[in-house]
């Protein structure tokens, strides 16, 4: 799933390539992906893209008072074309969800792999009309997001920090992968309750969150969409590396399976050498 660093890179890429261009056409291939009907998608045609922004994991293209907003969900992606294919867009079993063509012939597809379709596209007059944006918590990479802000959010919460980091209503943009990386950098167990963090642990977690995301944004910055997934995988120290050796302490990286997902951690760095119970109930990590 693309998270804050990759979505930031996609927004920057689109800002560079699409800003100043008008929409020539927008064609939906997966009807389920379009979540709004007023304004219609056709209202964007002929309008000129003025700005591209990121809200958490959402990308927002603004044009003439309208916003084309999309969320790539778990298996969605963006494919850029210098020349959009001339083949007609037809609803069907293809991964294609939306094709956008600009006035110079360039444009992009939004695609989604797999059978579980969660990619979402909205056309709205204000981004906060998108429910997922309206409920977003603060951006943890914002220059004015201080350790005091972080401490106030975590104060008294008897919730596991892994779940809190992933909760978009708490911190906008962090998902499963970067929460693994942040907790590894902070040397904290995913199961530790926020309310039990010592002042030193809280400061370490804040620094780990800021540094991990800043490093990931730097890795993703300037890369075209086709390179972002591999760059993300290469930079991971624990996420997606089950069974490999931790480069920090030499222990074996382990995983926990819950619901329809998994997370990874290093026992040596994070849990005093003790493996966490596997196949925990989904209610334990929300």
C-alpha positions, 0 to 999 in steps of 0.5 A, a space after each residue: 500500500 502506498 503511504 505518506 512518502 510514496 503518495 507525496 512523491 506521486 503528488 509532486 510528480 503530478 504537480 510537475 507534469 500535469 499542473 497548467 494542463 487542462 483535462 481533455 477526457 476522463 474515462 471510468 473503467 471500474 464504476 465502483 471506484 467512482 464514489 461521487 456523482 455531483 459534480 459529475 466526472 465530466 465537469 472536470 473536462 476543459 478545466 485546468 489543473 492549478 495545484 496538486 496536494 497530498 492529504 494523508 494518503 489522498 492525492 488532490 488535483 485542483 482545477 477551477 474550484 473542483 477537486 479530483 481526489 483519489 486514494 490508491 488503497 492497498 493494491 492501487 497504483 498510478 501509471 503515467 503516459 507521455 502519450 495516453 494509449 488510444 485504445 478505448 476504455 471499457 468496463 471489465 475485468 481489467 486492472 484499469 479503474 480510471 484513465 485521465 488524458 490531458 490537453 497535450 496528450 499525456 496523462 495517467 491511469 489509476 489501476 488496481 490489482 487483485 479481486 478486492 477493489 478499494 481504490 476510490 475516486 472523488 470529484 468534489 468542490 472541497 476536499 473535506 467532502 471526502 469522508 476519509 479526508 475529513 477525519 484525518 489527524 495531523 500530518 506527522 511530517 508537518 514542520 509545526 507538528 511538535 513533540 508536545 503535540 505528539 505527547 498530547 495525542 498519546 496521553 492516556 491512550 490505552 491503545 497499542 502504539 502500532 494501531 495508533 500509528 496506523 490510525 488515520 484519524 490519529 496520524 495522517 499518512 502512516 500505514 502498516 509498513 512505516 509503522 513497522 519501521 518507526 517502531 523498529 527505529 524507536 526500539 519499541 514493541 508494537 504491543 506497548 500501550 501508548 499510556 505506558 510510554 516513559 518520557 524517554 520512550 515517547 521522545 524516542 518514538 517522536 524522533 523515530 517517526 519524524 526521521 523515518 518518514 523524512 528519510 523515506 520522503 527523501 528516498 521517494 522524492 524525484 522518482 517516477 511512479 514506476 520506481 517508487 515501489 522498489 525504492 520503498 522495498 529496498 529501504 525497509 529494515 524490518 517490514 517485509 523481511 520476515 526470516 532475514 537478519 536484523 542489520 542492527 542487532 543480528 536477530 531474526 526478523 519475525 512477523 505477526 499475522 492478524 486478520 488479512 495482514 501481517 507486520 514485522 518486528 525484531 525481537 532483539 531490538 524491540 521485545 527484549 528477545 521474546 517473540 510475540 504471539 503469532 496469529 493474534 486476533 484482529 481486535 488486538 491490532 486495530 
